[in-house]
Amino acid sequence: MLGAIGDGWSLLIVRDAFDGLSRFGEFQRSLGLAKNILSARLRNLVEHGILETVQPDDGGAHLEYQLTEKGWALFPMLVALRQWGEDYFFDSGEAHVRLVDRKRGQPVRRIEVRAQDGRVLSPEDAVVDRNGIDG
């Protein structure tokens, strides 16, 4: 899993794909990343099935990168990371982007981990169940 999205650049590329970027040049302008590094990260994301290359609708010569189903499944994780960043990397009152509901224009609710019965869980409330893994 970490081989697919374990470095910061890959996460930022996926974030930008969620924000609508799809062309190599768009990713490069957004991230300021050297072409060889961006190429390697995009290739890795395609190899891991998070992005796929497609021909552009406008008939252009350059391929576009789109999220796959596996890539779209990263949305909750990216929202959680974005919210964490909003909480801990901006000073009080400092301007920053925020994720809003496109339909209502309101901020997206906080990501919460919930039990089957709806209770909000803290790290102390959850445990990894390893039954069946060792034998």
N, CA, C and O atoms as a MOPAC input file, in Angstrom:
PM7 MOZYME 1SCF
protein

 N      0.82600 1    -1.19200 1     0.00000 1
 C      0.00000 1     0.00000 1     0.00000 1
 C      0.86700 1     1.25200 1     0.00000 1
 O      0.60800 1     2.18800 1    -0.75700 1
 N      1.89900 1     1.27600 1     0.84700 1
 C      2.73800 1     2.47000 1     0.90400 1
 C      3.51700 1     2.67900 1    -0.38300 1
 O      3.87600 1     3.81100 1    -0.70800 1
 N      3.78500 1     1.60300 1    -1.12400 1
 C      4.44700 1     1.74800 1    -2.40900 1
 C      3.60400 1     2.51100 1    -3.40800 1
 O      4.13500 1     3.12000 1    -4.33700 1
 N      2.29900 1     2.48500 1    -3.22600 1
 C      1.39500 1     3.17100 1    -4.14400 1
 C      1.21100 1     4.63700 1    -3.78600 1
 O      1.24300 1     5.49700 1    -4.66700 1
 N      1.02100 1     4.93200 1    -2.51400 1
 C      0.68700 1     6.31200 1    -2.11900 1
 C      1.49900 1     6.79800 1    -0.93800 1
 O      1.14100 1     7.79200 1    -0.30600 1
 N      2.59900 1     6.10400 1    -0.62800 1
 C      3.33300 1     6.38100 1     0.59900 1
 C      4.21000 1     7.60900 1     0.60100 1
 O      4.73100 1     7.98100 1     1.65200 1
 N      4.39200 1     8.25300 1    -0.53400 1
 C      5.20100 1     9.47100 1    -0.51300 1
 C      4.29500 1    10.68700 1    -0.68800 1
 O      3.20500 1    10.59500 1    -1.25300 1
 N      4.76400 1    11.80800 1    -0.19900 1
 C      3.96200 1    13.02900 1    -0.22100 1
 C      3.57200 1    13.48100 1    -1.61200 1
 O      2.46000 1    13.96700 1    -1.81700 1
 N      4.47600 1    13.32800 1    -2.57700 1
 C      4.15000 1    13.78500 1    -3.93500 1
 C      2.98100 1    13.00700 1    -4.51600 1
 O      2.11000 1    13.59200 1    -5.16000 1
 N      2.94900 1    11.70300 1    -4.29900 1
 C      1.84900 1    10.89700 1    -4.83200 1
 C      0.52000 1    11.32400 1    -4.23000 1
 O     -0.48300 1    11.41900 1    -4.93900 1
 N      0.50600 1    11.57800 1    -2.93800 1
 C     -0.73300 1    12.04700 1    -2.30500 1
 C     -1.16700 1    13.39100 1    -2.87100 1
 O     -2.35800 1    13.62400 1    -3.07200 1
 N     -0.20800 1    14.27500 1    -3.13000 1
 C     -0.55700 1    15.58300 1    -3.69400 1
 C     -1.06500 1    15.45100 1    -5.12600 1
 O     -1.95600 1    16.19700 1    -5.53300 1
 N     -0.51800 1    14.52200 1    -5.89000 1
 C     -1.02400 1    14.27500 1    -7.24700 1
 C     -2.46100 1    13.77600 1    -7.17900 1
 O     -3.32000 1    14.24600 1    -7.92400 1
 N     -2.72600 1    12.82100 1    -6.28400 1
 C     -4.09200 1    12.30300 1    -6.13400 1
 C     -5.02300 1    13.41600 1    -5.67400 1
 O     -6.14400 1    13.52500 1    -6.17000 1
 N     -4.57700 1    14.24300 1    -4.73700 1
 C     -5.38500 1    15.38600 1    -4.29600 1
 C     -5.73000 1    16.28100 1    -5.48400 1
 O     -6.88000 1    16.68400 1    -5.65400 1
 N     -4.72800 1    16.58500 1    -6.30200 1
 C     -4.96500 1    17.44000 1    -7.46400 1
 C     -5.90800 1    16.78100 1    -8.46700 1
 O     -6.70700 1    17.46600 1    -9.10400 1
 N     -5.82100 1    15.45600 1    -8.61200 1
 C     -6.75300 1    14.75100 1    -9.49800 1
 C     -8.18200 1    14.89000 1    -8.97900 1
 O     -9.10900 1    15.07600 1    -9.76900 1
 N     -8.37300 1    14.80400 1    -7.66600 1
 C     -9.69800 1    15.03800 1    -7.08800 1
 C    -10.16000 1    16.46700 1    -7.34200 1
 O    -11.35600 1    16.72100 1    -7.48600 1
 N     -9.21900 1    17.39100 1    -7.39700 1
 C     -9.55800 1    18.79600 1    -7.63500 1
 C     -9.73400 1    19.11300 1    -9.11400 1
 O     -9.94500 1    20.27100 1    -9.47400 1
 N     -9.65200 1    18.09800 1    -9.98100 1
 C     -9.96000 1    18.27700 1   -11.39200 1
 C     -8.78100 1    18.35600 1   -12.34400 1
 O     -8.98200 1    18.47600 1   -13.55300 1
 N     -7.56600 1    18.29200 1   -11.84300 1
 C     -6.41500 1    18.31700 1   -12.73800 1
 C     -6.27400 1    16.95700 1   -13.41600 1
 O     -6.54400 1    15.92100 1   -12.81000 1
 N     -5.84700 1    16.97100 1   -14.68000 1
 C     -5.73300 1    15.70400 1   -15.40100 1
 C     -4.53400 1    15.64200 1   -16.34400 1
 O     -4.15500 1    14.55500 1   -16.78000 1
 N     -3.94500 1    16.75800 1   -16.66100 1
 C     -2.82700 1    16.76300 1   -17.61400 1
 C     -1.49700 1    16.95100 1   -16.90100 1
 O     -1.41400 1    17.57600 1   -15.84400 1
 N     -0.46200 1    16.39200 1   -17.51200 1
 C      0.87900 1    16.44900 1   -16.94400 1
 C      1.25700 1    17.88000 1   -16.58500 1
 O      1.71800 1    18.14400 1   -15.47400 1
 N      1.06400 1    18.80100 1   -17.51900 1
 C      1.42900 1    20.19700 1   -17.28700 1
 C      0.65900 1    20.82700 1   -16.14000 1
 O      1.19800 1    21.66500 1   -15.41700 1
 N     -0.59600 1    20.43200 1   -15.96600 1
 C     -1.39300 1    20.96000 1   -14.85200 1
 C     -0.81400 1    20.50000 1   -13.51600 1
 O     -0.68700 1    21.28700 1   -12.57800 1
 N     -0.46500 1    19.21700 1   -13.44300 1
 C      0.14500 1    18.70500 1   -12.21000 1
 C      1.47800 1    19.40000 1   -11.94900 1
 O      1.79200 1    19.74400 1   -10.81000 1
 N      2.25100 1    19.60400 1   -12.99700 1
 C      3.56500 1    20.22500 1   -12.82700 1
 C      3.43100 1    21.66500 1   -12.34300 1
 O      4.16200 1    22.09000 1   -11.44900 1
 N      2.50000 1    22.41500 1   -12.92800 1
 C      2.29100 1    23.80600 1   -12.48100 1
 C      1.79700 1    23.85600 1   -11.04100 1
 O      2.23000 1    24.70900 1   -10.26600 1
 N      0.91000 1    22.96400 1   -10.68400 1
 C      0.34900 1    22.95800 1    -9.33600 1
 C      1.39900 1    22.61500 1    -8.28500 1
 O      1.44000 1    23.22200 1    -7.21500 1
 N      2.24400 1    21.63800 1    -8.59900 1
 C      3.16200 1    21.09800 1    -7.59900 1
 C      4.58100 1    21.64400 1    -7.70400 1
 O      5.35000 1    21.55700 1    -6.74600 1
 N      4.93700 1    22.20800 1    -8.86400 1
 C      6.29800 1    22.69600 1    -9.05000 1
 C      7.32600 1    21.57700 1    -9.01800 1
 O      8.46400 1    21.78200 1    -8.59700 1
 N      6.93200 1    20.41800 1    -9.45500 1
 C      7.75100 1    19.21400 1    -9.37800 1
 C      8.55500 1    19.04000 1   -10.66100 1
 O      8.05000 1    19.32000 1   -11.74800 1
 N      9.79700 1    18.58300 1   -10.54900 1
 C     10.61900 1    18.30900 1   -11.73000 1
 C      9.93100 1    17.26100 1   -12.60400 1
 O      9.27000 1    16.35700 1   -12.09400 1
 N     10.09000 1    17.38700 1   -13.91900 1
 C      9.40600 1    16.49700 1   -14.85900 1
 C      9.71900 1    15.02700 1   -14.61400 1
 O      8.82100 1    14.18700 1   -14.66600 1
 N     10.98200 1    14.70700 1   -14.34600 1
 C     11.33800 1    13.29700 1   -14.15200 1
 C     10.69200 1    12.71600 1   -12.89200 1
 O     10.27900 1    11.55700 1   -12.88700 1
 N     10.60300 1    13.50300 1   -11.84200 1
 C      9.97900 1    13.02200 1   -10.59800 1
 C      8.47600 1    12.88100 1   -10.79000 1
 O      7.88300 1    11.89000 1   -10.36500 1
 N      7.85500 1    13.87900 1   -11.43400 1
 C      6.41900 1    13.80500 1   -11.69700 1
 C      6.10500 1    12.60500 1   -12.58300 1
 O      5.14400 1    11.88100 1   -12.32300 1
 N      6.90200 1    12.38600 1   -13.62400 1
 C      6.68700 1    11.23400 1   -14.51200 1
 C      6.74500 1     9.92600 1   -13.73300 1
 O      5.90500 1     9.04600 1   -13.92300 1
 N      7.73200 1     9.80200 1   -12.86300 1
 C      7.87500 1     8.57300 1   -12.07100 1
 C      6.68700 1     8.37400 1   -11.14200 1
 O      6.18800 1     7.25700 1   -11.01200 1
 N      6.22900 1     9.43500 1   -10.49700 1
 C      5.09300 1     9.31300 1    -9.57200 1
 C      3.80900 1     8.97600 1   -10.33100 1
 O      3.03000 1     8.13500 1    -9.88100 1
 N      3.58200 1     9.61900 1   -11.47100 1
 C      2.38900 1     9.31400 1   -12.26500 1
 C      2.42700 1     7.86600 1   -12.75100 1
 O      1.41800 1     7.16400 1   -12.69000 1
 N      3.57000 1     7.42500 1   -13.22500 1
 C      3.72700 1     6.04600 1   -13.69500 1
 C      3.42800 1     5.06800 1   -12.55100 1
 O      2.74700 1     4.06400 1   -12.76100 1
 N      3.92500 1     5.34700 1   -11.36500 1
 C      3.68000 1     4.49800 1   -10.20300 1
 C      2.19100 1     4.44700 1    -9.85600 1
 O      1.66100 1     3.37900 1    -9.54900 1
 N      1.52600 1     5.58100 1    -9.90300 1
 C      0.09200 1     5.61700 1    -9.59900 1
 C     -0.71200 1     4.84700 1   -10.64300 1
 O     -1.71000 1     4.20700 1   -10.30900 1
 N     -0.28400 1     4.90500 1   -11.90200 1
 C     -0.94600 1     4.12600 1   -12.95300 1
 C     -0.67700 1     2.63200 1   -12.73700 1
 O     -1.59500 1     1.81700 1   -12.83000 1
 N      0.57000 1     2.27300 1   -12.45100 1
 C      0.92200 1     0.86000 1   -12.22900 1
 C      0.16100 1     0.26000 1   -11.05600 1
 O     -0.15500 1    -0.93000 1   -11.06900 1
 N     -0.13700 1     1.06200 1   -10.04500 1
 C     -0.88200 1     0.57500 1    -8.87600 1
 C     -2.39700 1     0.69600 1    -9.05000 1
 O     -3.15100 1     0.39400 1    -8.12500 1
 N     -2.84400 1     1.13400 1   -10.22600 1
 C     -4.27400 1     1.17700 1   -10.51100 1
 C     -5.02500 1     2.30500 1    -9.83600 1
 O     -6.24600 1     2.23300 1    -9.70200 1
 N     -4.32800 1     3.34500 1    -9.40800 1
 C     -4.97900 1     4.48900 1    -8.76100 1
 C     -5.37600 1     5.53100 1    -9.80000 1
 O     -6.42300 1     6.16800 1    -9.68800 1
 N     -4.52700 1     5.69500 1   -10.81000 1
 C     -4.82900 1     6.54500 1   -11.95900 1
 C     -4.79800 1     5.67800 1   -13.20900 1
 O     -4.18500 1     4.61000 1   -13.22300 1
 N     -5.46500 1     6.14900 1   -14.25800 1
 C     -5.36300 1     5.52800 1   -15.56800 1
 C     -5.15200 1     6.62300 1   -16.59500 1
 O     -5.53300 1     7.77300 1   -16.37600 1
 N     -4.54500 1     6.26500 1   -17.71500 1
 C     -4.36000 1     7.24000 1   -18.78500 1
 C     -5.47700 1     7.06300 1   -19.79900 1
 O     -5.87200 1     5.94500 1   -20.13000 1
 N     -5.97800 1     8.19500 1   -20.28600 1
 C     -7.05900 1     8.19500 1   -21.27600 1
 C     -6.75700 1     9.25100 1   -22.33000 1
 O     -6.02200 1    10.20700 1   -22.08400 1
 N     -7.34100 1     9.05600 1   -23.50700 1
 C     -7.24800 1    10.07300 1   -24.54500 1
 C     -8.15700 1    11.23500 1   -24.15600 1
 O     -9.27400 1    11.00700 1   -23.69100 1
 N     -7.70600 1    12.47000 1   -24.33500 1
 C     -8.54100 1    13.61300 1   -23.96400 1
 C     -9.76200 1    13.73600 1   -24.87100 1
 O     -9.71700 1    13.36300 1   -26.04400 1
 N    -10.84300 1    14.25700 1   -24.32100 1
 C    -12.08200 1    14.45400 1   -25.07200 1
 C    -11.90400 1    15.42100 1   -26.23200 1
 O    -12.59800 1    15.31900 1   -27.24300 1
 N    -10.96700 1    16.36600 1   -26.08600 1
 C    -10.78700 1    17.38400 1   -27.12400 1
 C     -9.91000 1    16.90900 1   -28.28000 1
 O     -9.59800 1    17.68800 1   -29.18100 1
 N     -9.50900 1    15.63700 1   -28.26200 1
 C     -8.69700 1    15.09100 1   -29.33400 1
 C     -7.24000 1    15.48500 1   -29.26900 1
 O     -6.49200 1    15.24600 1   -30.21700 1
 N     -6.81900 1    16.08800 1   -28.16300 1
 C     -5.43300 1    16.51300 1   -28.00700 1
 C     -4.47000 1    15.33700 1   -28.03900 1
 O     -4.86200 1    14.18600 1   -27.85000 1
 N     -3.21000 1    15.64800 1   -28.28100 1
 C     -2.18800 1    14.61100 1   -28.41900 1
 C     -1.71200 1    14.06800 1   -27.07900 1
 O     -1.21600 1    12.94300 1   -27.01500 1
 N     -1.85000 1    14.83600 1   -26.02200 1
 C     -1.32700 1    14.42800 1   -24.71700 1
 C     -2.36400 1    13.62500 1   -23.94300 1
 O     -3.54500 1    13.97100 1   -23.91800 1
 N     -1.90900 1    12.55700 1   -23.31900 1
 C     -2.79800 1    11.73700 1   -22.50100 1
 C     -3.22400 1    12.50200 1   -21.25500 1
 O     -2.53000 1    13.41000 1   -20.79700 1
 N     -4.36500 1    12.12300 1   -20.72300 1
 C     -4.83600 1    12.66700 1   -19.45100 1
 C     -4.82300 1    11.55200 1   -18.41600 1
 O     -4.89200 1    10.36800 1   -18.74600 1
 N     -4.73500 1    11.95700 1   -17.17600 1
 C     -4.75400 1    11.02000 1   -16.05300 1
 C     -6.07900 1    11.18100 1   -15.33000 1
 O     -6.48100 1    12.29100 1   -14.98100 1
 N     -6.75400 1    10.05600 1   -15.10900 1
 C     -8.02400 1    10.06500 1   -14.39000 1
 C     -7.96500 1     9.06400 1   -13.24800 1
 O     -7.29300 1     8.03500 1   -13.32800 1
 N     -8.67900 1     9.39000 1   -12.19300 1
 C     -8.79000 1     8.46200 1   -11.07100 1
 C     -9.56800 1     7.22000 1   -11.49400 1
 O    -10.55400 1     7.31200 1   -12.22400 1
 N     -9.12100 1     6.07700 1   -11.03500 1
 C     -9.85100 1     4.82700 1   -11.22000 1
 C    -10.79500 1     4.64700 1   -10.02800 1
 O    -10.84000 1     5.48500 1    -9.12700 1
 N    -11.53700 1     3.55900 1   -10.03600 1
 C    -12.38200 1     3.25200 1    -8.87300 1
 C    -11.52500 1     3.15800 1    -7.61000 1
 O    -11.90600 1     3.64800 1    -6.54700 1
 N    -10.36700 1     2.52200 1    -7.74500 1
 C     -9.43600 1     2.40100 1    -6.62000 1
 C     -8.96000 1     3.78000 1    -6.16900 1
 O     -8.80800 1     4.02300 1    -4.97200 1
 N     -8.72800 1     4.67300 1    -7.11100 1
 C     -8.32500 1     6.03500 1    -6.77800 1
 C     -9.43600 1     6.80900 1    -6.08700 1
 O     -9.19800 1     7.49600 1    -5.09400 1
 N    -10.65600 1     6.69400 1    -6.61700 1
 C    -11.79000 1     7.38700 1    -5.99900 1
 C    -12.00500 1     6.91400 1    -4.56600 1
 O    -12.47300 1     7.67800 1    -3.72100 1
 N    -11.66400 1     5.65200 1    -4.28900 1
 C    -11.84600 1     5.10300 1    -2.94000 1
 C    -10.93000 1     5.77100 1    -1.91600 1
 O    -11.12600 1     5.60200 1    -0.71300 1
 N     -9.93400 1     6.52700 1    -2.38000 1
 C     -9.04900 1     7.26200 1    -1.46400 1
 C     -9.68400 1     8.55800 1    -0.95200 1
 O     -9.10900 1     9.22200 1    -0.09000 1
 N    -10.84300 1     8.92300 1    -1.46400 1
 C    -11.46500 1    10.19700 1    -1.10400 1
 C    -11.60500 1    10.40100 1     0.40400 1
 O    -11.21100 1    11.45900 1     0.89400 1
 N    -12.14800 1     9.44200 1     1.17100 1
 C    -12.27100 1     9.68100 1     2.61900 1
 C    -10.92800 1     9.93800 1     3.29800 1
 O    -10.83800 1    10.77500 1     4.19600 1
 N     -9.87900 1     9.21800 1     2.87100 1
 C     -8.56600 1     9.41800 1     3.46900 1
 C     -8.04200 1    10.82400 1     3.16700 1
 O     -7.48500 1    11.48500 1     4.04300 1
 N     -8.22200 1    11.27100 1     1.93300 1
 C     -7.74400 1    12.60600 1     1.57200 1
 C     -8.53300 1    13.69600 1     2.28700 1
 O     -7.96800 1    14.71900 1     2.67600 1
 N     -9.83100 1    13.48500 1     2.46200 1
 C    -10.62900 1    14.45400 1     3.22100 1
 C    -10.12100 1    14.51400 1     4.65500 1
 O     -9.96500 1    15.60000 1     5.21300 1
 N     -9.86200 1    13.35000 1     5.25900 1
 C     -9.35400 1    13.32400 1     6.63500 1
 C     -8.00700 1    14.04000 1     6.72900 1
 O     -7.79100 1    14.80900 1     7.66600 1
 N     -7.10500 1    13.80900 1     5.78900 1
 C     -5.80800 1    14.49300 1     5.79600 1
 C     -5.96700 1    15.99600 1     5.60200 1
 O     -5.27900 1    16.79000 1     6.24500 1
 N     -6.87600 1    16.37900 1     4.71600 1
 C     -7.11600 1    17.80400 1     4.48000 1
 C     -7.64800 1    18.46500 1     5.75400 1
 O     -7.19900 1    19.55000 1     6.12400 1
 N     -8.59400 1    17.81900 1     6.42000 1
 C     -9.15300 1    18.37800 1     7.64900 1
 C     -8.09900 1    18.43500 1     8.74800 1
 O     -8.05000 1    19.40100 1     9.51000 1
 N     -7.27100 1    17.42700 1     8.83600 1
 C     -6.18100 1    17.43000 1     9.80600 1
 C     -5.24900 1    18.60600 1     9.53200 1
 O     -4.84400 1    19.30400 1    10.46100 1
 N     -4.91100 1    18.82700 1     8.28000 1
 C     -4.05800 1    19.95500 1     7.91700 1
 C     -4.69300 1    21.29300 1     8.25200 1
 O     -4.01500 1    22.20500 1     8.72500 1
 N     -5.99700 1    21.41500 1     8.01000 1
 C     -6.70400 1    22.65100 1     8.35700 1
 C     -6.62300 1    22.90900 1     9.85800 1
 O     -6.51400 1    24.05900 1    10.28400 1
 N     -6.67500 1    21.85800 1    10.65300 1
 C     -6.64400 1    21.99700 1    12.11300 1
 C     -5.26200 1    22.33500 1    12.65700 1
 O     -5.14400 1    23.08600 1    13.62500 1
 N     -4.21600 1    21.78800 1    12.04300 1
 C     -2.90300 1    21.85000 1    12.67400 1
 C     -1.81900 1    22.60400 1    11.90900 1
 O     -0.71200 1    22.75400 1    12.42700 1
 N     -2.09300 1    23.07800 1    10.71100 1
 C     -1.04100 1    23.73800 1     9.95200 1
 C     -1.36600 1    25.17000 1     9.56300 1
 O     -0.67400 1    25.75300 1     8.72900 1
 N     -2.38700 1    25.73500 1    10.14200 1
 C     -2.73200 1    27.12800 1     9.89400 1
 C     -2.91200 1    27.83400 1    11.22700 1
 O     -3.47500 1    27.27200 1    12.16700 1
 N     -2.43300 1    29.06200 1    11.30300 1
 C     -2.65300 1    29.86100 1    12.50000 1
 C     -4.11000 1    30.28500 1    12.55700 1
 O     -4.78400 1    30.34700 1    11.52900 1
 N     -4.58900 1    30.57400 1    13.73700 1
 C     -5.96100 1    31.02700 1    13.91200 1
 C     -6.20100 1    32.25900 1    13.04800 1
 O     -5.45100 1    33.23300 1    13.12400 1
 N     -7.23500 1    32.21400 1    12.23900 1
 C     -7.57100 1    33.34100 1    11.37800 1
 C     -6.81200 1    33.38400 1    10.06300 1
 O     -7.12400 1    34.20600 1     9.20100 1
 N     -5.82300 1    32.51700 1     9.89300 1
 C     -5.05200 1    32.48800 1     8.64600 1
 C     -5.92000 1    31.92900 1     7.51500 1
 O     -6.60000 1    30.91700 1     7.68400 1
 N     -5.88600 1    32.59400 1     6.37500 1
 C     -6.68300 1    32.15200 1     5.23000 1
 C     -6.15300 1    30.82000 1     4.70200 1
 O     -4.94300 1    30.61300 1     4.60900 1
 N     -7.06600 1    29.93100 1     4.36300 1
 C     -6.70100 1    28.66400 1     3.73400 1
 C     -7.91300 1    28.09800 1     3.00700 1
 O     -9.04900 1    28.50000 1     3.25800 1
 N     -7.65400 1    27.16800 1     2.11100 1
 C     -8.75400 1    26.54700 1     1.37900 1
 C     -9.49400 1    25.59400 1     2.31100 1
 O     -8.94400 1    25.12700 1     3.30900 1
 N    -10.72700 1    25.31800 1     1.97500 1
 C    -11.50800 1    24.34700 1     2.73900 1
 C    -12.39900 1    23.59000 1     1.77300 1
 O    -12.74400 1    24.09500 1     0.70500 1
 N    -12.75900 1    22.41100 1     2.14300 1
 C    -13.60100 1    21.56100 1     1.32400 1
 C    -15.06000 1    21.87900 1     1.62500 1
 O    -15.48300 1    21.86700 1     2.78100 1
 N    -15.82600 1    22.16500 1     0.57100 1
 C    -17.23900 1    22.49500 1     0.75300 1
 C    -18.10200 1    21.58800 1    -0.11800 1
 O    -17.65900 1    21.07500 1    -1.14600 1
 N    -19.32200 1    21.41100 1     0.31500 1
 C    -20.33400 1    20.66400 1    -0.42500 1
 C    -20.70000 1    21.48500 1    -1.66400 1
 O    -21.19700 1    22.60400 1    -1.53900 1
 N    -20.46200 1    20.94300 1    -2.84100 1
 C    -20.72200 1    21.66100 1    -4.09300 1
 C    -22.19400 1    22.09100 1    -4.20400 1
 O    -22.48500 1    23.17800 1    -4.70400 1
 N    -23.10400 1    21.25500 1    -3.74800 1
 C    -24.53800 1    21.53600 1    -3.86900 1
 C    -24.98900 1    22.63700 1    -2.91400 1
 O    -25.76600 1    23.51000 1    -3.30000 1
 N    -24.51200 1    22.60500 1    -1.67900 1
 C    -24.98300 1    23.53900 1    -0.65300 1
 C    -24.01000 1    24.67500 1    -0.35500 1
 O    -24.40100 1    25.69000 1     0.22100 1
 N    -22.75600 1    24.51200 1    -0.73900 1
 C    -21.76200 1    25.54600 1    -0.45500 1
 C    -21.32800 1    25.59800 1     0.99900 1
 O    -20.69600 1    26.56600 1     1.42200 1
 N    -21.65800 1    24.57900 1     1.76200 1
 C    -21.30700 1    24.53300 1     3.18100 1
 C    -20.08100 1    23.64500 1     3.38900 1
 O    -19.83800 1    22.73100 1     2.60100 1
 N    -19.30400 1    23.90800 1     4.45200 1
 C    -18.14300 1    23.05500 1     4.72600 1
 C    -18.56400 1    21.59800 1     4.91400 1
 O    -19.62600 1    21.30800 1     5.46400 1
 N    -17.71800 1    20.70300 1     4.45100 1
 C    -17.95400 1    19.27100 1     4.61900 1
 C    -17.82500 1    18.92700 1     6.09900 1
 O    -16.94400 1    19.44300 1     6.78700 1
 N    -18.70500 1    18.05300 1     6.58500 1
 C    -18.63500 1    17.62100 1     7.98900 1
 C    -17.33100 1    16.90400 1     8.26200 1
 O    -16.70200 1    16.35600 1     7.35600 1
 N    -16.93500 1    16.91400 1     9.51600 1
 C    -15.71600 1    16.23900 1     9.95200 1
 C    -15.81700 1    14.73700 1     9.67600 1
 O    -16.87800 1    14.13200 1     9.83000 1
 N    -14.71500 1    14.16200 1     9.27400 1
 C    -14.63600 1    12.70700 1     9.12400 1
 C    -14.60000 1    12.10100 1    10.52700 1
 O    -13.83600 1    12.54000 1    11.38700 1
 N    -15.42400 1    11.10400 1    10.73900 1
 C    -15.46400 1    10.41800 1    12.03000 1
 C    -15.45500 1     8.91300 1    11.78600 1
 O    -16.03200 1     8.42700 1    10.81400 1
 N    -14.80100 1     8.19300 1    12.66900 1
 C    -14.83800 1     6.73600 1    12.63000 1
 C    -15.96000 1     6.31100 1    13.56900 1
 O    -15.99500 1     6.70000 1    14.73600 1
 N    -16.87200 1     5.50800 1    13.03800 1
 C    -18.04600 1     5.11800 1    13.81900 1
 C    -18.15700 1     3.60000 1    13.92800 1
 O    -17.77000 1     2.85800 1    13.02400 1
 N    -18.69300 1     3.16900 1    15.05200 1
 C    -18.99400 1     1.75300 1    15.26900 1
 C    -20.24000 1     1.38500 1    14.46900 1
 O    -20.93400 1     2.25900 1    13.95100 1
 N    -20.51600 1     0.09800 1    14.37200 1
 C    -21.70600 1    -0.36100 1    13.65900 1
 C    -22.98600 1     0.24500 1    14.23600 1
 O    -23.96000 1     0.44800 1    13.51100 1
 N    -22.98400 1     0.53400 1    15.54500 1
 C    -24.18000 1     1.10900 1    16.17200 1
 C    -24.21700 1     2.63300 1    16.09000 1
 O    -25.12100 1     3.25600 1    16.64600 1
 N    -23.25100 1     3.23800 1    15.40900 1
 C    -23.26700 1     4.68500 1    15.20900 1
 C    -22.41400 1     5.48800 1    16.16900 1
 O    -22.22800 1     6.68700 1    15.96300 1
 N    -21.88300 1     4.85700 1    17.22500 1
 C    -21.03700 1     5.58400 1    18.17300 1
 C    -19.75900 1     6.05400 1    17.49200 1
 O    -19.18900 1     5.34000 1    16.66800 1
 N    -19.30700 1     7.27200 1    17.84400 1
 C    -18.01000 1     7.75600 1    17.37800 1
 C    -16.93200 1     7.02300 1    18.16700 1
 O    -16.99500 1     6.95100 1    19.39500 1
 N    -15.94700 1     6.48200 1    17.46400 1
 C    -14.87600 1     5.72400 1    18.10500 1
 C    -13.59900 1     6.54800 1    18.20000 1
 O    -13.25300 1     7.28800 1    17.27800 1
 N    -12.91000 1     6.41200 1    19.31600 1
 C    -11.57300 1     6.98300 1    19.48100 1
 C    -10.57300 1     5.85100 1    19.24700 1
 O    -10.98300 1     4.69500 1    19.14700 1
 N     -9.28000 1     6.14900 1    19.15700 1
 C     -8.30000 1     5.06300 1    18.99100 1
 C     -8.37200 1     4.02100 1    20.10500 1
 O     -8.11700 1     2.84100 1    19.86700 1
 N     -8.71500 1     4.44700 1    21.31100 1
 C     -8.81200 1     3.50700 1    22.42700 1
 C    -10.01000 1     2.56800 1    22.28900 1
 O    -10.04600 1     1.51300 1    22.92200 1
 N    -10.98000 1     2.94100 1    21.47300 1
 C    -12.19400 1     2.14400 1    21.31100 1
 C    -12.08800 1     1.08400 1    20.22000 1
 O    -13.00300 1     0.27700 1    20.05600 1
 N    -10.99400 1     1.07300 1    19.47700 1
 C    -10.86500 1     0.14600 1    18.34800 1
 C     -9.60800 1    -0.70100 1    18.50600 1
 O     -8.62300 1    -0.27000 1    19.10400 1
 N     -9.65800 1    -1.90200 1    17.96500 1
 C     -8.52000 1    -2.81400 1    18.01100 1
 C     -8.48000 1    -3.57600 1    16.68700 1
 O     -9.52200 1    -3.85800 1    16.09500 1
 N     -7.28200 1    -3.90400 1    16.23000 1
 C     -7.13100 1    -4.70200 1    15.01700 1
 C     -7.39800 1    -6.16000 1    15.36100 1
 O     -6.77700 1    -6.70800 1    16.27200 1
 N     -8.31200 1    -6.78600 1    14.64200 1
 C     -8.65500 1    -8.19100 1    14.85000 1
 C     -7.80200 1    -9.03700 1    13.91100 1
 O     -7.97900 1    -8.99100 1    12.69400 1
 N     -6.88600 1    -9.79900 1    14.47200 1
 C     -5.96400 1   -10.61200 1    13.66900 1
 C     -6.39800 1   -12.08000 1    13.58800 1
 O     -5.59700 1   -12.93200 1    13.20300 1
 N     -7.63300 1   -12.38600 1    13.93800 1
 C     -8.12600 1   -13.76800 1    13.86000 1
 C     -7.97700 1   -14.29800 1    12.44500 1
 O     -8.35300 1   -13.64100 1    11.47400 1
 N     -7.42300 1   -15.49800 1    12.34800 1
 C     -7.31700 1   -16.14000 1    11.05000 1
 C     -6.09300 1   -15.76900 1    10.24800 1
 O     -5.79800 1   -16.43400 1     9.25500 1
 N     -5.36600 1   -14.73600 1    10.63300 1
 C     -4.19700 1   -14.32700 1     9.85300 1
 C     -3.03300 1   -15.27300 1    10.07600 1
 O     -2.31400 1   -15.59900 1     9.13100 1
 N     -2.83500 1   -15.71800 1    11.30500 1
 C     -1.66800 1   -16.53800 1    11.63200 1
 C     -1.91300 1   -18.03900 1    11.46900 1
 O     -1.04300 1   -18.84300 1    11.80300 1
 N     -3.03000 1   -18.41000 1    10.98300 1
 C     -3.18900 1   -19.84900 1    10.86500 1
 C     -4.58500 1   -20.22400 1    10.72800 1
 O     -4.89800 1   -21.40900 1    10.61600 1

